[in-house]
Amino acid sequence: MKTLADKLSVTQVEAMRFIQAWEETTTEALESDGSLMLLGFGTFSAWEQSERIGRNPKNGVAYMIRARKSVKFKPGKLLLKRLNASSSK
């Protein structure tokens, strides 16, 4: 949180409020539209994993895993370019 506050030249409390607002906005966008694209950064996409049978690896007992919602992230070109540029140094 301190790093974000320093970058934005705000207090840590204000940075925390920014993060909370971003989380709420992202969640609302995923619930209503199913995806959120941040140009150059990437795309968050909501998806549903269907119910399925799982198996306990320790004892082999099968059980049902309930259906659930999750989020996928596909990085954008700019993010990948910056990550790869910093790793080649």
C-alpha positions in Angstrom: 0.0 0.0 0.0 2.9 2.3 0.8 4.3 2.0 -2.7 1.0 2.9 -4.3 0.5 5.8 -1.9 4.0 7.1 -2.7 3.5 6.8 -6.5 0.1 8.7 -6.3 1.5 11.2 -3.7 -1.4 10.4 -1.4 -1.8 9.0 2.1 -2.0 5.2 2.6 -5.6 5.7 3.7 -6.4 7.4 0.4 -4.5 4.6 -1.5 -6.6 2.0 0.3 -9.8 3.8 -0.6 -8.6 3.8 -4.3 -8.0 0.0 -4.1 -11.4 -0.6 -2.5 -13.1 1.5 -5.2 -11.2 -0.3 -7.9 -12.2 -3.7 -6.5 -15.9 -2.7 -6.3 -15.9 -1.3 -9.8 -14.1 -4.3 -11.2 -16.6 -6.7 -9.5 -19.6 -4.7 -10.7 -18.2 -4.7 -14.3 -17.6 -8.5 -14.2 -21.1 -9.2 -12.8 -22.9 -7.0 -15.3 -20.8 -7.3 -18.5 -18.8 -10.5 -17.9 -15.5 -8.8 -18.7 -13.4 -5.7 -18.0 -10.7 -4.5 -20.5 -8.0 -2.2 -19.3 -6.4 -1.0 -22.6 -2.7 -2.2 -22.8 -2.9 -3.8 -19.3 -5.2 -6.8 -19.9 -8.7 -8.2 -19.8 -10.4 -9.7 -16.8 -13.2 -12.2 -17.8 -15.7 -13.9 -15.5 -16.4 -17.6 -16.2 -18.3 -20.4 -14.6 -16.7 -23.7 -13.7 -19.4 -26.4 -13.9 -20.0 -29.0 -11.2 -17.7 -31.9 -11.5 -16.4 -35.0 -9.6 -13.1 -34.5 -7.7 -10.9 -37.0 -6.0 -9.0 -36.7 -2.7 -5.4 -37.6 -3.8 -4.6 -39.0 -0.3 -7.3 -41.6 0.0 -8.9 -41.7 -3.5 -12.4 -40.9 -2.3 -14.5 -39.2 -5.0 -16.7 -36.2 -4.1 -18.7 -33.5 -5.9 -17.1 -30.1 -6.4 -19.8 -27.5 -6.7 -20.1 -25.1 -9.6 -18.5 -21.8 -9.0 -17.6 -18.5 -10.6 -14.1 -17.4 -11.2 -12.0 -14.9 -13.1 -9.5 -15.3 -15.9 -6.9 -12.7 -16.8 -5.3 -12.2 -20.2 -2.4 -9.8 -20.1 -2.3 -7.0 -22.7 0.4 -6.3 -25.2 1.8 -3.3 -23.3 2.0 -5.2 -20.0 3.8 -8.2 -21.7 6.2 -5.9 -23.5 7.1 -4.1 -20.3 7.6 -7.4 -18.4 9.7 -8.9 -21.1 11.8 -5.7 -21.4 12.6 -5.7 -17.7 13.5 -9.4 -17.6 16.0 -9.0 -20.5 18.1 -6.5 -18.5 
